Amino acid sequence: MLRAFPKIRLVLAFLLVVVSTASTLRGAELPPQISDDEFWAMMSDFSEPNGYFRFENFLSNELAYQKVIPVLKKNSRPGGVYIGVGPEQNFTYVVALEPKIAFIIDIRRQNMLEHLMYKALFELAQDRVEFLSLLYARPEPSNLTRNSTCDELFDAYWVTTYNTGRADKTLTDIMQVLLEKHNLPLSLEDQATIGYIYRVFVDSGPALDFSLGGIGAAPDTPNYADLMVATDGAGLKRSYLATEENFQFVKEMERRNLIVPLVGDFSGPKALLAVGQYLREHDATVTAFYTSNVEQYLFQSRRNWRRFYDNVSQLPMDTSSMFIRSVNGAASTRPRLAVNRFDSVLSSMTDLIKAFHDGTIRYYFDVIEMSY
């Protein structure tokens, strides 16, 4: 028996090497917090040059964006990775999916800077009431509390007016959070753009809608308040401002630098691929990829949509990974997609990428028909 001990020790040593090697191959887990230096490095190194889109997109115009959340929550587990595009609607999807990290990729650098503005405001505000007071540079209504409903919040802020002095101070505080607290080396042009974005929110208040900074909008275009008090179709409000718990979840992710805004074209050579590499290195899987209606524009080029799906192919995903997209109901023959001008739908990422590689995706219509 005594002679067996050296062999046992050798076996144990071998097993430790195997476990250690396997752990190395899997990669480190996603961090619970990202340092300021790494946060800026990711924004800088993963991003592509500033691109062009004809709308400024200060906010979403997709009133049905919450409809897919019940299915998403049923079919996914917290702790994955969220990828999205555009401004504030991403916060609501983040709350619903509870990812460990979120990447927001938009072709416009202005969108990245808008998310940095939001980041600072989340960190400055203790609760939803103070957040809206800072966002709109308006006094906090005395009848509101942390337990106020979302409808009560916006009803109260509709009848307030902005204060120029408060706006100036808040903008100074925003810059202090970004430049001094987080040491983000924003250029003077970036700082000016953040100031411009903030003034748009202050000037418009809860009435801000998609028509501002664009080429006009339809009469039924929702404003900020509409988007926040919308429901999931079953009467449940799920926006990031619907409850104090929702707000605090996003606030904590922002505090930990876990919502990372990037500049990138979905069909570009860098941003999505860099995110994919980072996720593989950290043994992480994409839970959901919100594309809005970007695919519609990509299909206007013979190459761009193919490049996009090639990029997506490099993302770690599984059978539960979902695309979230906004579609025009008129573009489909299916009654489910013909209800709203902009309807939110889902499709399996793995199924769509398989169809792409099999050659059965040829038109945007084919993508819509794989959605539900």
HELIX and SHEET records of a PDB file:
HELIX    1   1 ALA A    4  ARG A   26  1                                  23    
HELIX    2   2 ASP A   36  PHE A   46  1                                  11    
HELIX    3   3 ILE A   69  ASN A   75  1                                   7    
HELIX    4   4 GLN A   89  LEU A   97  1                                   9    
HELIX    5   5 ARG A  109  LEU A  124  1                                  16    
HELIX    6   6 ARG A  128  TYR A  136  1                                   9    
HELIX    7   7 CYS A  150  TRP A  158  1                                   9    
HELIX    8   8 THR A  164  GLN A  176  1                                  13    
HELIX    9   9 VAL A  177  LYS A  181  3                                   5    
HELIX   10  10 LEU A  188  SER A  204  1                                  17    
HELIX   11  11 GLY A  205  ALA A  207  5                                   3    
HELIX   12  12 TYR A  224  VAL A  229  1                                   6    
HELIX   13  13 GLU A  244  ARG A  255  1                                  12    
HELIX   14  14 ALA A  271  GLU A  281  1                                  11    
HELIX   15  15 VAL A  294  LEU A  298  1                                   5    
HELIX   16  16 ASN A  304  SER A  313  1                                  10    
HELIX   17  17 GLY A  329  ALA A  331  5                                   3    
HELIX   18  18 PRO A  335  LEU A  337  5                                   3    
HELIX   19  19 MET A  349  ASP A  358  1                                  10    
HELIX   20  20 TYR A  364  GLU A  369  1                                   6    
SHEET    1   A 6 ILE A 259  VAL A 263  0                                        
SHEET    2   A 6 ILE A 101  ASP A 106  1                                        
SHEET    3   A 6 VAL A  81  GLY A  84  1                                        
SHEET    4   A 6 VAL A 286  SER A 292  1                                        
SHEET    5   A 6 MET A 322  VAL A 327  1                                        
SHEET    6   A 6 ASP A 343  SER A 348 -1                                        
END                                                                             
